[in-house]
Amino acid sequence: VSFLRSVDSTNSMAGRLAKEFARDDEWPPRTLLLAVEQTDGRGRADRSWESAAGEGVYATLMLTLDDAQHLQSLPLRVAVGLARALDALTGRPCEIKWPNDLLVGGAKIGGILIETVARGDGALAILGFGINHGRVPTLVDRRATSIRDLHASAVALPAAAALLVESLEYSLTEEMPIAEYTRRSAHRLGDAMLCRVGNETVRGEFAGFDARGFLRLRAAGGERVLSAAEVIES
C-alpha cells in the first residue's frame, strides 16, 4: 500500500509505474495507491474528476492477470464490490449506472476507471475509483452526493477507504456476481438509451446484461451487445 499526500491521478501514477517495470520486461507487484488529493483526477473519456484534499476516497489497485480473458469481468466485479461497501457506509442501496457510475438515490456518489496493459498472454489491470466522502462535488450533467451527505454519523474517511478496498478485494475472488449486478442496475428493462460507441451512436432499449456484464441493447437493426460505451441518455 502506498499513501500519497498529493498526486495528479492515482491511475496516471499506476500507468507510470507500469512503464518503469516494462523496461525490464516485468510486471509491477500488486499495489494499492491511496491519495489524499488528486490535482488532475480522471474519469472515463478523459473527463476531470474533482478530487479535493480529504473529501473523497481516491484509489487505484494494480494487479496482474495470468489470463487476459479475465479482464472482461473486472468492471462487473469492481462495481459490485464497491456498491456493497457503499450500502453499508450510507445505509441506502447503491445502484450501478452502466458502465462505471455508482448512484445512491439517483445521485452520483462515485465512479470507476479501469485501464489495462496487455502483454503476451497476461495483463496488468489498473482499477481506479473515486468515492465522494465529504463535500459534494459540483457536476455539470447530473446530481451528486457523498457518504457524509447521506449519513450524518458516517465513519471517518480512513475507515471508509478500508471498507471499500476490503469489499473490492473480496469481489475479485468470488464467482461472477452477475445476478447481483443486474439487480443493482439503475436501468430498467425497456428504458430508452442512447450510447456512444467510438464515433458511432446507438439508440435502443435496455434489454439487460449478458453473463459477462456487457450491455444488451435492443436497437432498430437487432440486438447489440456492448462491452464498452458511454451512456449519453437513459
N, C-alpha and C positions, 0 to 999 in steps of 0.2 A: 504494500500500500504506500502510495506517495501522496502527501498532503502539500498542496500548493497554496500560498497566500494569494497570488495573482498570476493568471496565465491568459494568453489570448483566447485559447479554446482548449479544453481537455482533449477533444478529438484531434485537433491540429497537432497538439504535442504528441499524442499517440502515433500519429502519422509520421512525425519526425523521428521518433524512436524506431519505428519500423524500418525507415530508410537507413538508419545507422546500422542496425543489425543486418540488413540485406546486403550491405557492403561486404560482410563476411559470410554471406550465404547462410545466415542463421535467422531464426525467429526470435523475437523478444520473449522473455518469460511472461507468464500470466501476471498481469499488473492491474491494479486499481488506482486510478488517478482521481483525487478529490480536490476541488478548488473552492476557496472562499469567494473568489471573484473571477469572472471572465471578462476580459476587455473587448473581446471580439467573438462572443458566443455565436454558434451557428445552428440553424435548423435545416430542414430539407430545402433543396433548391437555393442554397446559399442565403437563405433568409437570416436576418440577425435574431439573436435570442438575448433578451435583456437579462443580464446576469450581475446585478448589483451585489456588492460585498455583504455577505451574511444574510441575504434574503432568499436564498434557494439552495437546493442540492444540485451541484454541477459536477457530474462524474462521467468517467469513461472506464469501462472494463475491457482490457485486451486479453484475448485468449486465442490459442491456435487450435485448429481443427485438422485432424489427420485426413478427413474426407471432406472435400469442398462441397459435396452434396448436402452436408448438414447445414450449410449456410441458409438455405431457403426456409428453414423452420425458425430461425432466430427472431424475426420480427414478431411472430406469434408468441414465442416463449417469453421474450423480454416484456412485451406489453402485458401479458397475463401476470407475470411476476410482480411488476411494478403496481399494477392495478390492485392486486391483493393487499399489498402493503398500504396503499392509499385508502382502501376500505377501512383498515384498522386506524390509520392516522387521522382520518376525517370523520369517521363514524357514519359515512354515507357511501353508497355504492359508486364505484368508479367505472365509467364506460370507456370503450375504445373506439375512437373515430379512425377508421382505416385510412392510411396505414400506420400513422405514427403519433396521433394525438391522444392524450388522456383527459377525459372530461369528468367533472363532478357537477351534477345539477345543470348540465348543458354548457358549463363554462370550462375553459381550458385551464388545467392545473399543471400540465406537464407535456413534454414532447420527447420523442426518441429519434436519434440519428444513428443509423447503423451503416458503417463503411467497411469495406473488405479489401484485402490484398491477397490475391491468389498466386500461388507459385507451385508448379508441378501438380501433384495430387492434393496438396494441402492448402491451407488458407489461414490468414490472420483475420479475426473478427474484431472490429473496433466498435464496441457497444456504448454509445453515448446517450445520456439522458439528463434532462433538466427538469426539476420539480420546484414549483413555487412554494416557498415556506412562509415568508413574512409578507412584506409589502406586495400588493397585487400589481403586476406589470400592466402597462397600457398596450393593448393590442389594437391594430387598425381594423381588422376584419372580424373580430369576434370578442365575446366577453371572456374575462379571465378571472381566476380565483386562486386561493392559496390555502395551504393546510391551516394556518392560523386564522385566516378569514372564515373558514368553515368550522373551526373547533377552537373556541376561545382558550381552553386549557390544553392546547396541543403540546406534545412533547417538544423539547428543545431541538434545535437544528441537528446537532451531532447524533442524537438518538434517532431522529427521523432518517438521517442518512444511513445509519447502521441497519435499520429495519428494511429500508428499500433495497440495500445491497444484499442482505441476507435472503430476502424473498426472491430477488433476481437470480441469485446463485442457485437456489433450490429449483426454480423453474427451468433452469438449463439442464437439470439432471433427470427430470421426470418424463413420463410418457407424454406424447403430444397432447396438450390440453385444448384440443380443437373445440370440444363441446362448451367449455367454459369461455373460450374466446368468442364463440358465436353468441353465447348468452349475454356477454358483456358488450356486444356491438351496439354502437349508437345508431346504427342504421337498421331499418325495419324492412321486411320483405315488401317489395313493390315501391319503395321510396324512389323518386326520380333522382338521378345522379348525373353529373357532368364531370368527366375525368379527363385530365390531360396526360397523354402518354407520349413523351418526347414532343414532337411538333404536331401531334395529332390530338384532336379532342373527340371523345366518345361519349355519346349520350345514351342513357338507357335506364333500366330499373334494377334496383338491387335484388339479386337472386340468391344471396348467401355467400358462403365461402366453401372452397374445396378442402380436402384433407390437409393441405399444406398451409391453409390460411390465405390463399390467393382469392382475390375478389371475383365473384361471378356477377357479370352484368348482362342483363337481357336487353340486347340492342336490336336495332332495326334489321341488321343483317344476320341475326342469330346471336347466340350467347357468346360473350367474350370472357376470357379468364385473364385477369390482370395480376401479374406478380408484383408490379410496382407502378404507381401512378400518383398523380396529385388530384385530390377531390376538389374541384372548383366550386361546385354547388351540390347540395344534398338537402 
